Amino acid sequence: MSFYLAIDAGGTKTDFVLADGVRELARVRAGTIKRLRADADTTTFNLETALAELHSASGVPMSAIERTCVGTAGDSVPLVSDWLRHAINARVGGELLLMGDVEIALDAAFFGGPGVLILAGTGSNVAGRTSNGRLTTAGGWGPALADQGSGHSIGHNALRACFMAVDEEKSTTLLQAILDFWKIASLDLLVEYANSTPAPDFSRLTQVTVACALAGDAVARSVLNSEGEQLAHLAHLVIQRLLHESPNLIPRVAFTGSIMEKVPLVRDTVVRKIKDRFPQAQILEGVVDPIMGALWRARNQRIAHPPRQFRHQPILEEIQARDAS
């Protein structure tokens, strides 16, 4: 009997699924094993604890694993990829496939076929796969440069919108809600805290922003609407690339991530904007579970990284040529 291990390695948590060719045998959630988010001792402890729990729950030794598929953001960053390869190969038998988090989510939705995946959680990214298996992406440049529609972007821009409201002498309940949530006594202290180093976790303000928006606050609703529009714009870019290559393709769009699952004010805006631009698009209900894409990939032993159509290749080539000269 063959056994397969699927891992979805996020920035704060990691999901593990152990399965045979038909059934899921054990599922475990642990802390992050992503080296950008934790030191080597912590990531090693989290990995070893999860593997031990999988063995205990299933009776399957890790040496019996035929193939492991890991999906993670930052899979092209050496600190992340090198550590994962070394740590997993030292503890788990069989082959290792290392992929991006949006790639395994695409597989969870479309099982290797063409489609568009919109990921929005703490961060965000949009990916599409063409009919011939090439991957194209938009966004995903991290919180300082992109992450439109993400928890980080919602929280950060909600705070900025509050201070714009102060400058415009516009009333908003959002500012007081943020002060209460962070237990900060004054506007001056909020300015100091928001500009501190390291920066606060702006993504935690998402729940405050959503609550105020649902209560009718215009500033909060404007923030969520704007984030949805920006995320939809990334989806437009990806869909256009797929249609350029396959004009008769009917775009299929799937979602994953906590924002797409739990913040309908953002998701509904994304869906509306996509349908306005591409009425033929098919929108999948609910959200997909990325780890099921990692499991599908592990079972099917497909190429870990299909040929890529990089999103901004001409710009990248120009920069690389300039750096080389």
SULDAWO-V857223 format. One record per backbone hydrogen bond with DSSP energy under -0.5 kcal/mol. CO is the residue of the C=O (numbers start at 1). NH is the residue of the N-H. E is the energy in kcal/mol with one decimal. If there is no record, write none. Layout:
co->[CO;CO]
nh->[NH;NH]
e->[E;E]
This chain:
co->[3;3;4;5;6;7;7;8;8;9;12;13;14;15;16;17;18;18;19;23;23;26;28;30;33;34;34;39;40;41;42;43;44;45;46;47;48;49;50;51;52;53;54;55;59;61;62;62;64;66;67;68;69;70;71;72;72;74;76;77;77;78;78;79;80;81;82;83;84;85;86;88;88;95;96;97;97;99;100;101;102;103;104;105;106;107;110;115;116;117;117;118;118;119;120;120;121;122;123;125;126;127;128;129;130;134;135;136;138;142;142;147;150;151;152;153;154;155;156;157;158;159;160;161;162;163;164;165;166;173;174;175;176;177;178;179;179;180;186;187;188;189;190;191;193;200;201;202;203;205;206;207;208;209;210;211;212;213;217;218;219;220;221;222;223;224;225;226;227;228;229;230;231;232;233;234;235;236;237;238;239;240;241;242;246;249;251;252;253;254;255;256;257;258;259;263;263;264;265;266;267;268;269;270;271;272;273;274;278;281;282;282;288;289;289;290;290;291;292;293;294;295;296;297;297;307;308;310;312;313;314;315;316;317;318;319;320;321]
nh->[66;67;19;69;17;9;71;10;15;73;32;10;30;8;28;6;25;26;4;20;25;18;16;14;35;37;38;43;44;45;46;47;48;49;50;51;52;53;54;55;56;57;58;59;61;64;65;93;3;95;5;97;7;99;9;75;101;77;78;80;81;82;83;83;84;85;86;87;88;89;90;91;92;68;98;70;99;72;104;105;106;107;108;109;110;111;113;129;254;119;127;120;256;125;259;260;151;152;121;119;138;117;136;115;133;130;309;128;126;145;146;150;154;155;156;157;158;159;160;161;162;163;164;165;166;167;168;170;169;177;178;179;180;181;182;183;184;183;190;191;192;193;194;195;196;202;204;205;206;209;210;211;212;213;214;215;217;216;221;222;223;224;225;226;227;228;229;230;231;232;233;234;235;236;237;238;239;240;241;242;243;244;245;246;249;251;282;116;284;118;288;120;261;262;263;266;267;268;269;270;271;272;273;274;275;276;277;278;281;283;253;284;290;292;293;293;294;295;296;297;298;299;300;301;302;135;310;313;316;317;318;319;320;321;322;323;324;325]
e->[-3.0;-1.0;-2.6;-2.4;-2.4;-0.6;-2.7;-0.9;-2.1;-0.6;-0.7;-2.1;-2.8;-2.6;-2.2;-2.9;-2.8;-1.9;-3.3;-2.2;-0.5;-2.8;-2.9;-2.8;-0.6;-1.9;-0.9;-2.5;-2.5;-2.2;-2.6;-2.4;-2.8;-2.5;-2.0;-2.5;-2.1;-2.0;-2.3;-2.2;-2.4;-2.5;-2.1;-2.8;-0.6;-2.0;-1.3;-2.5;-0.6;-2.2;-2.2;-3.1;-2.6;-3.2;-2.6;-0.8;-0.5;-1.9;-0.6;-1.0;-2.8;-2.5;-0.6;-0.7;-2.2;-2.5;-2.3;-3.0;-2.6;-2.2;-1.6;-1.3;-2.6;-2.6;-0.5;-3.0;-0.5;-2.0;-1.7;-1.6;-2.3;-1.9;-2.0;-1.6;-3.1;-2.0;-2.2;-2.5;-2.9;-0.6;-2.5;-0.5;-2.0;-2.3;-1.7;-1.3;-3.8;-1.9;-3.4;-2.9;-2.4;-3.4;-2.7;-1.4;-1.8;-2.7;-2.1;-3.1;-1.7;-1.0;-3.0;-1.8;-2.7;-2.4;-2.7;-2.6;-2.0;-1.8;-2.0;-2.4;-1.8;-1.7;-1.9;-2.2;-1.7;-2.1;-2.4;-3.3;-1.0;-1.9;-2.2;-2.2;-2.6;-2.4;-2.6;-0.5;-2.7;-0.5;-1.7;-2.3;-2.1;-2.6;-2.9;-1.5;-1.4;-1.4;-1.4;-2.0;-1.7;-2.5;-2.8;-2.1;-2.2;-2.4;-2.6;-1.3;-2.7;-1.6;-2.1;-2.1;-1.9;-2.0;-2.5;-2.4;-2.4;-2.1;-2.2;-2.3;-2.1;-2.3;-1.9;-1.5;-1.8;-2.5;-2.0;-1.9;-2.8;-2.5;-1.6;-2.0;-2.6;-2.0;-1.5;-2.4;-2.2;-0.8;-3.2;-2.8;-3.0;-2.6;-2.7;-2.2;-1.6;-2.9;-2.0;-1.3;-2.1;-3.1;-0.7;-2.3;-2.8;-2.5;-2.5;-2.3;-2.6;-2.2;-1.6;-3.5;-2.2;-0.6;-3.0;-0.6;-0.8;-1.9;-0.7;-1.2;-1.6;-2.1;-2.2;-2.4;-2.4;-2.5;-1.8;-1.5;-0.8;-0.7;-0.8;-1.1;-2.4;-2.8;-1.9;-2.2;-2.7;-2.4;-2.0;-2.5;-1.8;-1.1]
